[in-house]
Amino acid sequence: MKILPACAAARRYIEQHFRGASRSERALRVHLRGCSRCRGYYDRRLLVEHLDPAALGAERRLAVGLGFAPPASRGRSYLWAPLAAATLLLLLLLPRFQSPTGFRARGGAIERPGPALWVYRVSPSGKGEPVHQDIRRADELAFGYRAPTDTGFLLVFGRDEHGHVYWYHPEWTDATGDPVSISISADPSRHELPAAISHELDGKELELCDVFSRSPFRARDIERRLEQAPTHVLERLEGVHMHCRTLRVSP
């Protein structure tokens, strides 16, 4: 099957991303939002990283890609390269790769960490940094997550002091739609969500919430629940792990 020029460029960007030498992170993230084939290529590349003991890891890759860490050194060991290349070829040829048990660390007890969401702000200049308490109205937000092993879906949304709800994942761009929670990996390592998203925030505070769940929820149903109740009402839903943080929003 012929690869379109935009996809060929995106796959070069993906390889740069995983080498820690990304120079086109914004273009890559925009492309991945609308291209399921390249998203599949990206996901299979993630599987290769799980097998590579010299891989950078999600945190380092995100840091380089978002511009708040220097590019990775080229002085990596290449002894792993032939096996990684062969594994990548195998995974790219398979339409779907599934493991009944998932990847597990060798030796020691199997770790069962709790849920976590990492938030990064991306300024209009393309630079980024981890979010602690402050963001600007013009910032795009990017996310990484670690999911509980008993969940498979995630919502990320913000709610300001005026009661306005802003959706990050699922991204909601069609006013007539009703998107559902995004599917996520239950592998207890760190993963990233490829899109960096901005909203026209009009409040001074944003309560940013992540909702990990066993079953998907519809965005409109969540908004109906929030209309007459505080945000923590969602914690009462079955099979939900939820956490909210309050961010200060400056011009």
trRosetta pair geometry for C-beta under 8 A, 3 or more apart (Angstrom, degrees):
i j d omega theta_ij theta_ji phi_ij phi_ji
3 7 4.9 -124 -174 90 91 119
3 8 5.0 113 122 -64 120 87
3 11 7.5 -33 -171 -1 148 140
4 7 4.6 88 58 9 82 104
4 8 7.0 -146 94 -9 41 85
5 8 5.5 -52 -145 34 33 113
5 9 6.4 33 157 -17 66 103
6 9 5.9 -54 -152 37 31 110
6 10 6.3 33 149 -21 64 107
6 31 6.5 -176 164 -128 102 123
6 35 7.7 -165 118 -75 112 148
7 10 5.3 -51 -144 36 36 114
7 11 6.3 35 156 -21 67 103
7 31 7.8 162 -98 179 49 130
7 35 6.4 177 -97 -167 94 150
7 37 6.4 -10 -129 92 139 121
7 38 5.4 -154 -137 -65 87 112
8 11 6.0 -54 -149 34 29 108
8 12 6.9 32 150 -18 61 101
9 12 5.7 -53 -156 33 36 112
9 13 6.5 36 147 -19 67 104
9 24 7.9 -80 163 128 99 164
9 27 7.7 -56 135 139 118 132
9 31 7.9 -170 90 -80 96 163
10 13 5.4 -53 -152 36 36 115
10 14 6.4 43 148 -26 67 100
10 27 7.7 -139 -99 131 73 92
10 28 6.0 125 -145 -125 77 69
10 31 4.5 -140 -100 120 128 156
10 32 7.2 153 -163 -59 130 72
10 35 6.8 145 39 64 177 157
10 38 4.7 -10 116 -140 142 151
11 14 5.3 -39 -144 28 39 117
11 15 6.7 40 154 -17 63 98
11 38 6.6 -130 -64 -129 78 98
11 41 5.9 -52 -107 141 100 157
12 15 5.9 -54 -153 36 33 108
12 16 6.5 35 148 -18 65 105
13 16 5.5 -54 -149 38 34 113
13 17 6.2 43 149 -28 66 103
13 22 6.9 55 -169 -136 76 89
13 24 4.6 -89 -115 80 116 115
13 25 7.6 163 -175 -87 113 32
13 27 6.4 -139 -100 89 158 101
13 28 4.0 -163 136 -80 138 112
13 31 7.7 119 51 36 148 140
14 17 5.4 -50 -150 30 32 117
14 18 6.6 20 156 -11 65 105
14 28 6.6 148 -66 -142 61 128
14 38 7.2 -164 -47 -173 135 96
14 41 6.4 168 29 118 177 109
14 42 5.4 -132 -127 -96 129 81
14 45 5.9 165 161 -6 119 168
15 18 6.1 -58 -147 41 32 103
15 19 6.3 27 154 -15 65 110
15 45 7.8 -133 -85 -130 56 145
16 19 5.8 -63 -147 42 30 107
16 21 4.9 -96 -161 85 80 83
16 22 4.8 121 125 -97 100 51
16 23 6.4 -70 167 15 151 76
16 24 7.0 76 69 33 149 91
17 20 7.9 34 171 -66 29 26
17 22 4.6 42 -95 -80 59 119
17 25 6.8 112 -101 -104 102 81
17 28 6.3 158 -55 170 133 176
17 61 6.1 59 166 -170 78 112
17 65 5.6 25 -134 -89 90 125
18 45 5.7 -121 -56 163 151 123
18 48 7.9 39 -169 81 155 115
18 49 6.3 -131 -146 -73 115 117
18 55 7.6 -47 -174 -146 93 99
18 56 7.3 178 -172 25 50 115
18 61 6.6 -14 -111 -118 40 134
19 56 7.9 107 -178 -24 15 130
19 72 6.6 -148 150 54 58 126
20 56 4.8 143 -57 -82 119 155
20 60 6.3 -28 -104 138 121 105
20 61 6.1 -109 -87 -103 73 63
20 64 4.7 124 -156 -4 73 172
20 71 5.8 127 136 -167 82 61
20 72 2.8 58 99 -8 144 121
21 64 7.4 -32 -56 161 19 140
21 71 4.9 49 -112 -153 61 121
21 72 6.5 -86 -52 41 72 87
22 25 4.7 65 150 -63 133 93
22 28 7.3 -74 -149 3 120 146
22 61 7.7 82 -17 -169 128 76
22 64 5.8 124 29 122 100 98
22 65 4.3 19 58 -106 157 75
22 71 7.9 -175 32 -110 52 91
24 27 4.4 -38 175 43 98 118
24 28 5.7 110 113 -29 85 93
25 28 5.6 -56 -148 35 31 114
25 29 6.3 27 158 -18 67 106
25 65 3.9 130 -108 -176 137 88
25 66 6.4 -134 130 -72 164 41
25 67 7.5 -138 31 -36 143 86
25 126 7.6 133 61 -170 105 104
26 29 6.0 -57 -147 36 30 107
26 30 6.4 30 156 -18 64 106
26 122 7.8 148 -92 174 100 145
26 126 5.8 -84 -38 -124 132 105
26 196 7.1 -65 -120 41 72 136
27 30 5.8 -55 -148 36 31 111
27 31 6.3 29 155 -18 65 108
28 31 5.8 -61 -151 37 29 109
28 32 6.3 27 157 -21 67 108
28 65 7.9 -75 54 -153 137 123
28 194 7.5 -103 130 -168 90 111
29 32 5.8 -51 -143 34 31 111
29 33 7.0 45 155 -32 60 96
29 142 7.5 -78 -125 -107 155 121
29 194 5.2 -177 -129 161 75 79
29 195 5.7 131 178 -117 100 35
29 196 5.2 40 141 4 160 91
30 33 6.1 -47 -164 14 33 115
30 34 7.9 -9 157 10 60 102
31 34 6.9 -87 -166 48 35 85
31 35 5.5 -12 164 11 78 129
31 38 6.1 -18 135 81 108 160
32 35 6.2 -78 -120 51 28 91
32 38 5.9 -117 -102 104 67 110
32 39 5.2 108 -161 -83 86 84
32 42 6.3 11 -119 -17 127 157
32 194 4.3 -54 101 134 150 150
32 195 7.0 -142 86 -65 102 71
33 171 7.2 -17 -145 35 116 160
33 194 7.3 -155 -61 101 62 107
33 195 5.1 74 -86 -94 103 113
35 38 4.2 33 112 25 124 108
35 39 6.2 161 95 -18 66 86
36 39 5.3 -54 -143 39 34 116
36 40 6.3 40 155 -23 66 102
37 40 5.8 -54 -155 33 30 112
37 41 6.6 32 147 -18 63 103
38 41 5.2 -45 -148 34 41 116
38 42 6.3 47 150 -22 66 101
39 42 5.5 -49 -149 35 33 115
39 43 6.4 35 151 -21 64 103
39 194 7.2 -140 -119 16 92 155
40 43 5.6 -50 -145 35 33 112
40 44 6.5 31 155 -16 65 103
41 44 5.9 -57 -150 37 30 108
41 45 6.4 33 149 -22 64 106
41 92 6.8 29 -127 -121 80 97
42 45 5.5 -55 -152 34 32 114
42 46 6.7 40 147 -26 63 98
42 194 6.8 31 143 -79 165 142
43 46 5.4 -44 -156 24 37 117
43 47 7.2 42 146 -21 62 95
44 47 5.5 -42 -158 25 43 115
44 48 7.1 46 145 -19 64 96
44 88 7.4 108 135 -147 101 65
44 91 4.2 160 -171 143 110 115
44 92 5.7 142 120 -79 153 58
44 94 7.8 159 -121 63 131 91
44 97 6.7 104 -117 12 91 127
45 48 5.5 -46 -157 30 41 114
45 49 6.8 46 146 -22 65 99
45 88 6.9 26 -109 -129 65 106
45 91 8.0 167 -64 100 34 139
46 49 5.5 -51 -155 30 38 115
46 50 6.9 45 148 -24 65 97
46 191 7.4 34 -155 -129 145 93
47 50 5.6 -46 -158 25 38 116
47 51 7.1 27 149 -12 64 105
47 87 7.9 -140 116 153 95 111
47 91 5.5 175 76 -129 132 153
47 97 6.1 28 -102 85 172 145
48 51 5.8 -65 -158 39 38 107
48 52 6.2 32 150 -25 72 113
48 84 5.8 85 -176 -161 111 85
48 87 5.4 142 -118 106 89 113
48 88 4.8 11 -88 -80 147 85
48 91 6.4 -135 -54 22 93 151
49 52 5.6 -60 -140 34 35 111
49 55 4.3 119 -156 -147 79 155
49 56 7.8 -52 -144 43 119 69
49 57 7.6 152 171 -88 121 31
50 55 7.8 -20 -42 18 15 162
50 103 4.7 -160 170 -29 135 176
50 187 7.8 -56 -108 179 139 159
50 189 7.4 168 -111 32 98 161
51 83 7.8 -126 137 133 120 107
51 84 7.1 166 93 -108 107 74
51 87 5.7 -116 76 174 157 170
51 103 7.6 -124 -67 -119 66 138
52 55 4.0 102 87 -45 109 101
52 80 5.7 105 -143 156 86 144
52 84 5.2 34 -91 -100 114 123
53 80 6.7 -158 42 -92 83 147
54 76 5.4 118 161 -167 132 110
54 77 5.5 -147 -88 48 155 97
54 80 5.4 -175 17 19 120 150
56 60 4.1 -126 169 88 99 127
56 61 5.1 120 97 -55 129 83
56 64 7.6 -43 179 3 157 135
56 72 5.8 -96 -96 -84 127 149
57 60 5.1 79 66 16 86 104
57 61 6.8 -162 90 -8 39 93
57 190 7.2 56 177 58 92 119
58 61 5.8 -62 -144 40 29 110
58 62 6.1 26 162 -18 67 109
58 144 5.8 135 147 -142 125 133
58 189 7.4 140 -4 144 127 97
58 190 4.2 -145 56 107 138 104
58 191 6.2 -138 -103 -111 156 17
58 192 5.3 173 -162 -30 112 99
59 62 6.1 -58 -149 37 26 108
59 63 6.3 27 154 -22 62 109
59 118 7.7 -74 -108 162 88 179
59 144 7.1 151 -89 126 62 176
59 190 6.1 30 -44 99 86 161
60 63 5.6 -55 -148 34 31 114
60 64 6.4 26 157 -14 66 105
60 69 6.8 -106 -154 99 62 162
60 72 7.0 67 156 -81 122 113
61 64 6.0 -59 -150 39 30 106
61 65 5.9 24 157 -15 66 114
61 192 7.5 -125 88 -8 112 147
62 65 5.7 -60 -140 43 28 110
62 66 5.8 12 167 -6 67 114
62 118 7.9 114 97 106 166 134
62 120 6.6 -168 162 -32 119 157
62 142 7.1 -179 -156 122 112 130
62 144 5.9 -82 -55 -55 163 129
62 192 5.5 167 -77 -95 119 146
63 66 6.4 -65 -140 45 20 98
63 68 5.6 -86 -161 76 76 83
63 69 3.6 41 139 1 111 130
64 67 7.8 45 174 -65 29 24
64 69 5.0 -65 -71 78 58 100
64 70 7.3 -23 -114 102 88 22
64 71 5.9 85 -149 -109 121 44
64 72 6.3 -47 -81 -30 155 83
66 120 5.5 -51 -136 157 172 146
66 122 5.9 -112 -150 -95 102 99
66 127 7.4 70 152 -177 71 35
66 128 3.1 -50 163 46 113 143
66 129 7.7 -164 127 -41 123 28
66 142 6.3 -147 -92 43 130 148
66 196 8.0 140 -109 -89 103 139
67 122 8.0 100 29 -132 115 85
67 126 5.8 109 -35 128 154 80
67 127 4.2 -116 108 -123 136 55
67 128 5.3 114 48 19 90 78
68 120 8.0 -154 15 -151 135 117
68 127 6.5 94 -65 -177 79 83
68 128 5.2 -100 -19 84 110 66
68 129 4.8 129 -94 -90 155 64
68 130 7.7 -139 89 -14 160 67
72 76 7.6 21 146 -47 119 117
73 76 7.1 145 95 -41 82 74
77 80 6.2 78 103 2 99 96
78 81 4.5 -12 -167 -13 74 128
80 83 5.8 -71 -167 50 57 106
80 84 5.3 53 142 -25 89 113
81 84 5.7 -61 -140 41 28 110
81 85 6.0 29 162 -22 67 108
82 85 5.8 -56 -145 36 28 111
82 86 6.3 26 157 -17 64 106
83 86 5.8 -55 -147 38 32 109
83 87 6.2 31 155 -19 66 107
84 87 5.7 -56 -146 38 30 111
84 88 6.2 33 154 -21 65 105
85 88 5.7 -52 -147 35 30 112
85 89 6.4 32 154 -20 63 104
86 89 5.7 -52 -150 34 32 112
86 90 6.5 33 152 -19 64 105
87 90 5.7 -54 -151 35 33 112
87 91 6.3 27 155 -15 67 108
88 91 5.8 -59 -146 40 30 107
88 92 6.0 27 158 -19 67 110
89 92 5.9 -58 -143 38 27 108
89 93 6.4 24 158 -18 63 109
90 93 6.0 -64 -153 36 27 108
90 94 6.6 20 155 -17 64 108
91 94 5.8 -57 -147 35 33 108
91 97 5.5 -38 -134 -38 86 150
94 97 5.1 85 99 -65 140 87
99 102 5.4 145 91 -75 115 25
99 103 7.0 83 66 -45 161 61
101 104 6.9 -50 140 -20 107 117
102 186 7.4 -103 -80 85 153 85
102 187 5.1 -179 -165 -95 130 92
103 187 6.3 29 45 -136 89 131
103 189 7.8 -17 81 -10 114 132
104 110 5.9 -42 -151 -115 121 106
105 108 6.7 -20 109 61 117 109
105 110 7.5 159 44 -117 89 59
105 111 7.3 35 20 7 131 103
111 188 6.3 -154 98 108 89 144
112 149 6.2 -66 -140 -4 90 129
112 188 6.6 -132 -130 -93 35 162
113 116 7.3 -29 142 -11 120 115
113 146 6.0 -17 99 146 126 138
113 188 5.3 138 37 -178 91 118
114 146 7.9 80 96 105 41 111
114 148 6.3 -12 -151 -86 48 94
114 241 7.4 -171 -172 -162 89 145
115 145 7.5 -21 -166 -171 82 95
115 146 6.5 171 -150 91 38 73
115 147 6.1 2 -115 -137 86 35
115 148 4.9 -49 -55 -33 91 89
115 151 7.4 16 -84 28 121 146
115 210 7.2 -166 152 113 125 124
115 212 4.8 -149 -113 0 148 150
115 241 4.6 141 -4 124 145 139
115 243 6.9 -174 98 -5 114 121
116 145 6.6 164 88 -156 60 52
116 146 4.4 25 44 42 98 104
116 190 7.9 -46 79 -106 119 90
117 143 6.1 -27 -169 -160 95 112
117 144 7.5 151 -162 81 47 48
117 145 5.2 -13 -106 -104 66 84
117 156 6.9 150 -145 -105 147 116
117 210 4.1 163 -37 -40 150 160
117 243 6.9 -173 18 69 111 118
118 130 6.9 -61 -174 -131 97 102
118 143 6.6 142 77 -161 59 56
118 144 4.1 -4 54 58 114 97
118 145 7.1 -151 20 -70 75 37
118 190 7.5 18 1 -149 133 120
119 130 7.1 95 81 -163 58 64
119 131 4.1 -45 107 44 106 123
119 141 6.0 -25 -163 -163 96 109
119 142 7.7 141 -160 77 47 45
119 143 5.9 -18 -103 -104 59 77
119 208 6.8 47 -89 133 156 157
120 128 5.0 37 165 173 112 123
120 129 6.8 174 -153 86 80 22
120 130 5.7 -54 -101 -101 73 42
120 131 6.3 -165 -104 -14 16 88
120 141 6.9 141 74 -159 50 56
120 142 4.5 -22 65 64 107 92
120 143 7.2 -164 21 -74 81 30
120 144 7.6 54 -14 -6 110 94
121 128 6.2 173 86 -147 45 74
121 129 6.1 -13 55 58 89 72
121 130 8.0 53 13 147 78 10
121 131 5.0 101 -28 -74 97 99
121 135 5.1 -177 -100 -122 136 93
121 136 7.3 105 -176 24 139 79
121 139 4.2 -30 -161 -165 103 140
121 140 7.4 133 -164 73 52 45
121 141 6.1 -31 -102 -100 57 68
122 126 6.8 -16 -176 -148 100 31
122 127 7.3 167 -151 86 59 31
122 128 4.4 -29 -96 -89 68 104
122 139 6.3 129 57 -167 46 76
122 140 4.1 -28 63 68 109 97
122 141 7.2 -167 14 -78 86 18
122 142 5.9 62 -29 -12 119 107
122 196 5.0 6 18 -169 150 142
123 126 7.1 -42 74 23 73 20
123 127 5.2 -1 39 61 112 82
123 128 7.1 -167 5 -81 73 47
123 136 7.2 43 -114 44 84 132
123 138 7.3 49 -152 101 59 103
123 139 6.2 -41 -91 -108 48 78
124 138 5.5 -23 -45 144 107 130
128 142 6.9 -16 -138 28 150 123
131 134 7.5 -151 -153 64 79 41
131 135 6.0 -7 -128 -69 122 101
131 141 7.2 -7 -36 -129 147 101
131 247 6.7 -19 173 -115 125 130
133 246 7.8 15 -146 97 83 67
133 247 6.1 171 -173 -130 40 58
133 248 5.7 33 147 11 87 100
134 247 6.7 150 -100 -170 15 84
134 248 4.9 -26 -104 68 71 100
134 249 8.0 160 -155 -84 59 23
134 250 6.5 9 -165 -3 105 113
135 139 4.8 -112 -173 42 99 150
135 141 7.1 -20 -130 -78 149 107
135 206 7.1 -33 46 35 127 134
135 247 5.3 20 6 164 106 134
135 248 7.5 160 27 80 61 51
135 249 5.9 -21 74 -108 86 66
135 250 7.6 178 91 26 37 75
136 139 4.8 117 59 -29 76 101
136 249 7.3 104 -138 -162 18 64
136 250 5.5 -46 -106 73 68 82
136 251 6.9 -9 -153 109 89 24
137 200 7.3 26 178 -153 104 45
137 201 5.0 -143 -131 57 79 100
137 249 6.1 74 -73 177 70 105
137 250 7.4 -115 -21 92 80 37
137 251 5.9 -17 3 -139 121 36
138 198 6.8 -3 -178 -154 40 141
139 198 6.4 178 102 -113 37 103
140 196 4.1 63 144 151 126 101
140 197 6.1 144 -157 65 86 15
140 198 4.2 -72 -92 -52 67 97
141 168 6.2 -51 82 -123 121 137
141 196 6.7 176 79 -159 25 69
141 197 6.0 -32 57 64 78 73
141 198 7.1 132 4 -87 71 54
142 192 7.4 10 163 -169 104 109
142 193 7.1 -173 -168 75 68 85
142 195 7.5 -169 -117 104 78 39
142 196 4.2 -39 -69 -100 97 88
142 197 7.9 131 -80 13 50 65
143 156 6.1 -100 -68 -102 169 171
143 168 7.0 99 -23 143 136 136
143 169 7.0 -99 43 -11 148 135
143 192 7.1 156 99 -155 50 66
143 193 4.7 15 72 34 96 119
144 190 5.6 22 164 -179 121 103
144 191 6.5 172 -160 89 76 38
144 192 4.4 -42 -102 -99 84 74
144 193 7.1 -160 -90 8 33 73
145 154 6.4 -21 -141 -116 174 160
145 184 6.6 -43 88 -152 141 145
145 190 7.4 160 83 -151 27 63
145 191 5.8 -23 63 64 76 88
145 192 7.7 139 15 -106 67 28
145 193 6.9 48 -4 -30 108 101
145 210 7.2 171 -114 -156 117 147
146 188 6.2 43 -172 -168 100 57
146 189 6.9 -114 -119 132 96 16
146 190 5.3 -50 -70 -94 96 60
146 191 7.3 138 -87 16 46 77
147 151 5.4 -127 -179 76 107 106
147 152 7.7 82 166 -97 151 27
147 154 7.0 -105 -98 -64 114 116
147 184 5.2 148 -61 118 148 127
147 185 6.5 167 25 87 132 54
147 186 5.4 -94 99 -117 125 47
147 187 7.8 70 50 54 103 42
147 188 7.2 -117 68 -104 61 52
147 191 7.6 -9 -9 25 99 122
147 212 5.7 161 -140 -135 83 133
148 151 4.9 73 65 7 93 108
148 186 7.5 -31 100 -144 43 87
148 188 7.9 12 -136 -104 22 94
148 212 5.8 127 19 128 100 148
148 241 5.4 116 -9 -11 138 158
149 186 5.2 84 -141 172 48 107
149 188 6.0 -37 -64 -60 93 106
150 186 7.7 122 -14 -143 11 128
150 214 6.3 -38 148 -87 81 102
150 239 7.3 -129 135 -150 107 90
151 154 7.7 88 142 -66 125 73
151 184 7.5 12 120 66 95 115
151 186 6.5 165 71 -106 53 99
151 212 4.3 66 141 162 172 99
151 213 5.7 115 -141 73 110 12
151 214 5.6 -100 -114 -74 60 49
151 239 7.2 144 -99 166 85 94
151 241 6.4 -99 -45 18 147 113
152 183 6.2 -17 156 -147 89 75
152 184 6.4 176 -175 56 41 70
152 186 5.8 -45 -90 -53 72 110
152 213 8.0 -54 51 93 56 55
152 214 6.7 47 20 -150 87 40
153 180 7.9 -56 -152 148 133 93
153 181 3.8 64 173 124 116 134
153 182 6.7 150 -154 73 69 37
153 183 6.2 -44 -99 -102 70 43
153 184 6.5 144 -114 14 16 93
153 212 7.2 142 81 -158 53 49
153 213 4.9 -34 72 67 105 85
153 214 7.3 14 23 105 103 9
153 215 6.7 -23 17 124 144 14
153 216 4.7 -165 -126 -87 158 65
153 217 7.5 146 129 7 140 73
154 169 6.2 9 111 115 100 126
154 181 6.0 149 59 -172 26 100
154 182 5.5 -30 62 62 85 90
154 184 4.7 51 -9 -27 117 139
154 210 6.6 -22 -162 -167 99 93
154 211 6.9 144 -157 78 48 56
154 212 5.6 -17 -100 -101 77 64
154 213 7.6 167 -82 21 31 75
155 169 6.7 -178 -150 97 32 75
155 170 7.4 -46 -119 -4 71 68
155 181 5.1 -75 -56 -109 84 91
155 182 7.7 144 -82 15 43 78
155 209 7.6 4 108 109 97 94
155 210 7.1 160 84 -155 57 44
155 211 4.1 0 52 52 104 107
155 213 7.5 26 -1 1 99 116
155 217 6.3 -37 -47 58 137 114
155 219 7.8 157 -131 -96 120 74
155 222 6.7 157 -157 -85 163 163
156 167 7.9 106 87 -165 61 54
156 168 4.3 -53 105 73 105 114
156 169 4.3 46 32 40 103 95
156 193 7.8 -133 7 5 147 168
156 208 7.4 5 -173 -176 87 90
156 209 7.2 177 -146 90 46 51
156 210 5.2 -10 -100 -103 80 76
156 211 7.8 -165 -70 21 38 71
157 165 5.8 3 170 -174 127 95
157 166 6.3 159 -166 80 74 49
157 167 5.1 -30 -109 -106 98 54
157 168 6.2 -172 -92 16 39 82
157 208 7.7 -172 100 -146 32 54
157 209 5.9 -12 64 59 73 94
157 211 8.0 -4 18 2 96 111
157 219 8.0 137 -77 -136 139 95
157 222 7.3 144 8 130 159 145
158 165 7.3 155 83 -157 48 48
158 166 4.4 -11 60 58 98 104
158 168 6.9 69 -13 -25 93 110
158 199 7.5 -160 51 34 128 148
158 201 7.8 -35 110 -105 145 113
158 206 4.4 -6 -172 -177 127 109
158 207 6.4 147 -159 73 65 46
158 208 4.7 -25 -99 -96 91 68
158 209 7.2 159 -95 14 37 73
158 247 7.8 -47 -132 34 125 120
159 163 6.9 -17 -172 -147 99 31
159 164 7.0 166 -149 81 55 44
159 165 5.3 -17 -97 -101 82 68
159 166 7.5 -170 -73 19 35 74
159 206 7.3 135 62 -160 31 60
159 207 4.8 -24 62 60 86 104
159 209 7.1 14 4 -2 103 117
159 226 6.7 -139 -103 -171 144 142
159 231 5.9 -173 38 -82 150 122
160 163 7.3 -45 73 19 68 19
160 164 5.0 5 37 52 107 94
160 166 7.5 56 -24 -11 96 111
160 201 6.7 143 -72 -158 136 90
160 202 7.0 164 82 66 174 65
160 203 3.1 162 -171 4 132 152
160 204 7.9 110 -161 35 108 41
160 205 6.2 137 -148 81 70 61
160 206 5.5 -37 -88 -99 77 63
160 207 7.4 177 -88 13 24 77
160 249 7.7 -34 -116 3 112 148
161 203 5.0 153 27 -154 84 132
161 204 6.7 -10 11 47 132 79
161 205 5.2 71 -37 52 106 105
162 202 7.0 -17 16 90 147 103
162 203 5.5 -152 1 -80 98 113
163 226 7.8 156 -161 141 84 102
163 227 7.7 67 -177 -128 124 50
164 202 7.0 60 22 46 160 102
164 203 6.9 -173 40 -28 114 118
165 222 7.9 159 -167 115 156 102
165 223 5.5 -146 39 -111 160 96
165 226 6.3 99 -73 88 134 155
166 199 4.4 -66 -151 -44 132 178
166 201 6.9 -40 -55 -91 159 82
166 206 7.4 -35 35 -143 131 119
167 170 6.5 -11 171 79 124 57
167 171 6.5 143 121 -134 101 27
167 172 4.1 54 66 10 149 113
167 179 7.5 128 169 57 154 128
167 219 6.1 -2 -101 -137 145 135
168 171 6.9 -27 177 -87 28 68
168 197 5.1 163 -139 68 75 140
169 182 5.1 -53 174 -1 104 134
169 193 5.9 -71 -78 -155 149 159
169 195 7.6 151 -82 57 96 118
169 197 7.9 180 -49 3 71 149
170 179 3.8 -133 100 140 145 135
170 180 6.5 74 -22 70 147 30
170 181 6.7 -155 -30 -122 101 15
170 182 5.3 147 -80 -50 79 90
170 219 6.5 -101 53 -56 107 122
171 179 7.4 101 69 -31 39 177
171 195 6.2 -57 -49 115 138 165
171 197 5.9 -160 -107 -102 110 142
172 177 6.7 -164 -149 80 82 114
172 179 5.4 -141 -92 16 84 126
172 219 5.8 147 -80 -175 137 174
173 177 7.9 34 63 26 53 139
174 177 3.8 76 84 -12 109 117
178 218 5.3 8 160 -169 104 116
178 219 6.0 -163 -164 48 56 91
178 220 4.7 -43 -132 -7 106 120
179 218 7.5 153 90 -149 32 63
179 219 5.1 42 62 -13 75 127
180 216 4.3 40 168 163 117 130
180 217 6.7 164 -153 82 75 30
180 218 5.4 -45 -97 -94 76 58
180 219 7.2 -128 -85 -20 27 78
181 211 7.5 -100 -110 93 122 103
181 213 6.4 -99 -110 49 172 117
181 216 4.0 -158 43 -140 103 76
181 217 5.2 69 -34 36 112 68
182 193 7.6 82 97 -124 162 121
183 216 7.8 -47 -70 -77 70 117
184 191 7.0 159 -165 74 96 148
184 212 7.8 -75 52 -127 145 91
185 191 5.4 131 42 -56 120 157
187 191 7.4 102 69 -48 101 119
201 206 6.3 -57 -136 -70 137 127
201 249 5.3 -119 131 -154 144 152
203 206 6.5 139 75 -68 116 69
203 249 6.1 91 92 42 68 143
204 248 7.0 -19 161 -155 74 69
204 249 5.6 -163 -160 58 27 91
205 246 5.7 -11 -171 -171 114 101
205 247 6.9 148 -160 77 60 49
205 248 6.3 -36 -104 -108 70 46
205 249 6.3 -160 -80 7 15 96
206 246 7.3 152 78 -156 41 53
206 247 4.7 -18 62 60 93 102
206 249 5.5 82 -17 -49 103 119
207 231 5.9 -142 127 -31 144 162
207 244 5.3 9 177 -178 96 122
207 245 7.5 169 -153 83 55 30
207 246 5.3 -27 -98 -98 69 73
207 247 7.8 180 -84 18 21 74
208 244 6.7 156 80 -154 40 67
208 245 5.5 -18 60 61 93 81
208 246 7.7 161 16 -99 74 21
208 247 5.7 35 -10 -8 117 118
209 231 6.0 -162 -61 -180 149 132
209 234 7.6 98 163 51 149 146
209 242 6.5 -1 -172 -169 107 98
209 243 7.0 172 -147 89 64 40
209 244 4.1 -25 -94 -96 87 90
210 242 7.0 176 89 -145 53 53
210 243 5.7 0 53 56 92 84
210 244 7.9 -180 20 -80 57 47
211 217 7.3 -27 115 28 139 139
211 222 7.9 -169 25 -121 163 136
211 234 5.9 -62 -108 146 134 140
211 240 6.0 -29 -165 -156 92 107
211 241 7.6 148 -160 77 43 49
211 242 4.9 -3 -108 -104 72 93
212 240 7.1 138 77 -160 53 52
212 241 4.3 -11 62 60 107 101
212 242 7.4 -161 28 -71 66 46
213 216 7.2 140 87 -94 121 22
213 217 6.4 62 44 -19 165 105
213 237 7.1 -23 -116 113 125 125
213 239 5.5 81 -161 114 72 95
213 240 5.0 -16 -98 -102 91 70
213 241 7.5 -164 -70 24 46 66
214 238 7.6 -49 35 123 121 81
214 239 3.5 -61 9 175 115 143
215 239 6.4 80 8 81 85 146
217 221 6.0 -124 -178 75 90 120
217 222 5.7 86 138 -55 127 104
217 237 7.6 0 -81 -178 136 165
218 221 4.4 86 68 5 93 107
218 222 7.1 -162 93 -8 49 84
219 222 5.7 -55 -152 35 35 112
219 223 6.4 32 153 -18 68 105
220 223 5.6 -53 -147 37 34 111
220 224 6.4 39 152 -22 65 102
221 224 5.7 -50 -149 32 33 113
221 225 6.6 33 152 -18 63 104
222 225 5.8 -56 -154 35 33 111
222 226 6.4 25 152 -16 66 111
222 234 7.0 20 -140 -100 92 128
223 226 5.6 -60 -145 40 34 110
223 227 6.6 53 153 -43 65 93
224 227 5.8 -36 -154 4 33 118
225 228 7.8 -91 -174 46 29 79
225 229 6.1 -46 165 44 67 123
225 233 5.9 -160 164 102 105 127
225 234 6.5 104 118 -78 142 82
226 229 6.4 -97 -127 63 28 77
226 231 6.4 16 -125 -101 104 59
226 233 7.4 -179 -93 48 52 121
226 234 7.8 -9 -72 -46 90 108
229 233 3.9 33 135 -38 136 153
230 233 6.0 136 69 -25 60 91
231 234 6.6 -36 171 10 58 108
231 244 5.8 77 120 -75 143 160
232 235 5.1 -16 -175 1 73 120
232 242 7.5 155 -133 106 60 137
232 244 7.4 -107 -75 8 78 136
233 236 6.1 -43 -177 16 52 114
234 237 5.6 -26 -171 0 58 116
234 240 6.4 -139 150 171 81 161
234 242 5.6 134 102 -95 105 161
235 240 6.3 -160 -138 100 35 124
235 242 5.0 -122 -89 46 77 132
236 240 7.9 23 64 44 21 135
237 240 4.4 69 78 -23 94 139
